[in-house]
């Protein structure tokens, strides 16, 4: 495979990884909040909980994604496999 195909496959896999990380963090947070909060909690509390979970999931997902991609970059030099638009300058 050439660098262009590798770059496309890498971008698709990285996007899927990022979506999976965000989804897992969101589901874990919602589960934890559902165990902590009582059933009598008002809609205002639930709305704030969902908003907080979304923001933390997106931030945490991107943080973990950045750490994983950095680890992959250290382990395997991506310059040999990917087109130059993907690598850090």
For each residue, the residues with C-beta under 8 A, 3 or more apart:
1: 5 6 9
2: 5 6
3: 6 7 81 82 83
4: 7 8 83
5: 1 2 8 9
6: 1 2 3 9 10 81 82 83
7: 3 4 10 11 82 83 85 86
8: 4 5 11 12
9: 1 5 6 12 13
10: 6 7 13 14 78 81 82 86
11: 7 8 14 15 86
12: 8 9 15 16
13: 9 10 16 17
14: 10 11 17 18 65 69
15: 11 12 18 19
16: 12 13 19 20
17: 13 14 20 21 65 68
18: 14 15 21 22 61 62 65
19: 15 16 22 23
20: 16 17 23 24
21: 17 18 24 25 60 61 64 65
22: 18 19 25 26 57 58 60 61 62
23: 19 20 26 27 57
24: 20 21 27 28
25: 21 22 28 29 56 57 60 61 64
26: 22 23 29 30 53 54 57
27: 23 24 30 31
28: 24 25 31 32
29: 25 26 32 33 52 53 56 57
30: 26 27 33 34 49 50 53
31: 27 28 34 35
32: 28 29 35 36
33: 29 30 36 37 49 53
34: 30 31 37
35: 31 32
36: 32 33
37: 33 34 41 45 46 49
38: 41
39:
40:
41: 37 38 45 46
42: 45 46
43: 46 47
44: 47 48
45: 37 41 42 48 49
46: 37 41 42 43 49 50
47: 43 44 50 51
48: 44 45 51 52
49: 30 33 37 45 46 52 53
50: 30 46 47 53 54
51: 47 48 54 55
52: 29 48 49 55 56
53: 26 29 30 33 49 50 56 57
54: 26 50 51 57 58
55: 51 52 58 59
56: 25 29 52 53 59 60
57: 22 23 25 26 29 53 54 60 61
58: 22 54 55 61 62
59: 55 56 62 63
60: 21 22 25 56 57 63 64
61: 18 21 22 25 57 58 64 65
62: 18 22 58 59 65 66
63: 59 60 66 67
64: 21 25 60 61 67 68
65: 14 17 18 21 61 62 68 69
66: 62 63 69 70
67: 63 64 70 71
68: 17 64 65 71 72
69: 14 65 66 72 73
70: 66 67 73 74
71: 67 68 74 75
72: 68 69 75 76 78
73: 69 70 76 77 78 87 88
74: 70 71
75: 71 72
76: 72 73 81
77: 73 80 81
78: 10 72 73 81 82 86 87
79: 82 84 87
80: 77
81: 3 6 10 76 77 78
82: 3 6 7 10 78 79 86 87
83: 3 4 6 7 86
84: 79 87
85: 7
86: 7 10 11 78 82 83
87: 73 78 79 82 84
88: 73
89:
